[in-house]
Amino acid sequence: MNYIVRAFYNWYRNAMKRPQYRRLIILGTLIYLLSPVDISPDLIPILGWIDDGLLIFLLVSELSSLFWKYSQKRHNDRTVDDNSSYATTIDVEVIQ
């Protein structure tokens, strides 16, 4: 059972890293969470909520990770553009 969960988790993370699959995975996850069809029905008190909770956790963690990477990249691009006019070259002579 642990192998199945780890395999699904690795597949989900690898799919989210590829831009061509990212939107499809996010859309599919949202459709699954909103649809009445489930792997385990929500009428079963605990087991029915585990799959939904797991998918919500994966979706939120991946979206926050993507947002964090995007904001860091945007901040780094802005910092490089702002400091480009102040770049100076320093000549160093080596004494042996």
C-alpha positions in Angstrom: 0.0 0.0 0.0 2.8 2.4 0.8 4.4 1.7 -2.6 1.1 2.7 -4.4 0.9 6.0 -2.4 4.5 6.8 -3.1 4.2 6.0 -6.8 1.2 8.2 -7.1 2.9 11.0 -5.3 6.0 10.8 -7.5 3.9 10.7 -10.6 1.9 13.7 -9.5 5.0 15.8 -8.6 6.7 14.9 -11.9 3.6 15.8 -13.9 3.3 19.1 -12.1 6.9 20.0 -13.0 6.2 19.7 -16.7 4.5 22.8 -18.0 2.5 21.0 -20.7 0.8 18.8 -18.1 0.5 21.3 -15.3 -2.8 22.9 -16.4 -4.3 19.5 -17.2 -3.4 18.0 -13.8 -4.7 21.1 -12.0 -7.9 21.1 -14.0 -8.3 17.3 -13.6 -7.8 17.5 -9.8 -10.3 20.3 -9.5 -12.9 18.4 -11.6 -12.3 15.2 -9.5 -12.8 17.2 -6.2 -16.0 18.8 -7.4 -17.5 15.8 -9.1 -19.9 13.4 -7.3 -17.9 10.4 -8.6 -15.1 9.3 -6.2 -12.7 6.4 -5.8 -14.1 6.1 -2.3 -17.5 7.6 -1.7 -17.7 10.5 0.7 -20.6 8.7 2.5 -18.1 6.4 4.2 -17.1 8.7 7.1 -13.3 8.5 7.2 -12.2 6.6 4.2 -14.3 8.8 1.9 -12.5 11.9 3.0 -9.0 10.6 2.8 -8.7 10.7 -1.0 -10.2 14.2 -1.2 -7.9 15.4 1.6 -4.9 13.9 0.0 -5.7 15.5 -3.4 -6.4 18.9 -1.7 -3.1 18.7 0.1 -1.1 17.8 -3.1 -2.9 20.5 -5.1 -2.3 23.2 -2.5 1.3 22.3 -1.9 2.2 22.1 -5.6 0.4 25.4 -6.4 2.1 27.1 -3.5 5.5 25.7 -4.7 4.8 27.0 -8.2 3.8 30.4 -6.9 6.9 30.6 -4.7 9.2 29.7 -7.6 7.4 32.2 -9.9 7.7 35.0 -7.3 11.4 34.2 -6.7 12.1 34.2 -10.4 10.2 37.4 -10.9 12.0 39.0 -8.0 15.4 37.9 -9.3 14.6 39.2 -12.8 13.6 42.5 -11.4 16.7 42.7 -9.2 19.0 41.9 -12.2 17.3 44.6 -14.3 17.4 47.2 -11.6 21.1 46.6 -10.9 22.3 46.3 -14.5 23.0 50.1 -14.7 25.3 49.9 -11.7 27.5 47.0 -12.8 31.2 47.8 -12.7 34.2 45.9 -13.8 37.1 45.5 -11.4 40.6 44.7 -12.8 42.8 42.6 -10.5 46.5 42.1 -10.9 48.0 38.8 -9.6 51.3 39.1 -7.8 53.4 36.0 -7.8 
